């Protein structure tokens, strides 16, 4: 059967099963269904895998883990296809074979039978015998494959944990280049191994790394420490410790003078710390931090740096007392210019920041005074996402209300009228449609009906 045909067949199977009761089905509920290799003892059921040397049940334990536990814990992306059930596309834990020679997970094929489907899901042949034969050889191979992988992973995790503990102990004693080398090695392990990150946290590594950050810390040690901390889960106590002024000051210094990777890590760590409202309000008043973020956002060579900087600026702007400071460093003009070349994610964040800043008198004035505000924001209407359109409409409404005659004329010449009509006729949120209608009405006040209708033609928008 071709792969295309099988995909269609499997989709049909999935659809059929989805509309029926998903409760567990046992063999006794199905007429004339024989299950080879099963014995009934005291009303219970036991399969025929006991002679394989595993536990007495199909999902028995070996080396402390059942097959089900191993499947759940291991990455199943490279599992051999022969171990995969054709119905669920998941590794089989209890494989059984039909009279057609096709093998399935027992629970899946029982559910298939329970809805009256007595055909082979793979070959679509009508079954002349509905017996289920446990595929002992395949079960043995599946169990052996997962056991081998599980033991490998367990051994690797133990080796990683030992190495991490060794490096943490070394960090408590080492100085100079030796400390930098230990931090670099720990960073490399933590970036790739989840078990290493857990070991650092459980072994008091967060407090140790925090103690390395201070007013006399070299930039090399600070950069390595921050690159580790940014990948670790931090509790409230750790955040409070890291938010001490001397440590925040070091992060801001690295934001100005570090490599692009160090700048991004510093921003991400600062964002993690400022995610707590109390810590945020204490640190948003730093002009040095704001200027560092502005420089990062303006550097178009590094989209990841731009995205990280915008994310932290958005968080900072959620504090009302910080908005005027953000406006005063000239961020509005730079964000407006960014709209013409930013990626989709950066565009959404930039518009959200501008929308927030437009709630202040200073922000509204800065938006109005920037000659590119209206043309650039009109361009993003109905082009990226509904959220972008909503932010854009909010900004345009705020600016046009501030100076109706001047700003609405500029907006109409920029092609706002046909785009507003498109929003009104789209499937957008009713609130967005209402705002579009109000803005369209405001823009029409300076024109006669005939002239304004001509402005609403869609030719320019389509082009």
PyMOL commands that set and color helices and strands:
alter all, ss='L'
color gray80, all
select helices_A, chain A and resi 3-18+27-29+50-52+67-73+81-83+106-114+136-171+176-192+194-202+205-211+219-229+236-242+245-257+260-274+277-283+287-298+303-317+320-328+331-338+344-357+361-369+373-380+386-402+404-413+416-425+430-444+449-455+459-462
alter helices_A, ss='H'
color red, helices_A
select strands_A, chain A and resi 35-36+39-41+44-46+61-62+65-66+95-97+103-105+132-134
alter strands_A, ss='S'
color yellow, strands_A
deselect
rebuild
show_as cartoon
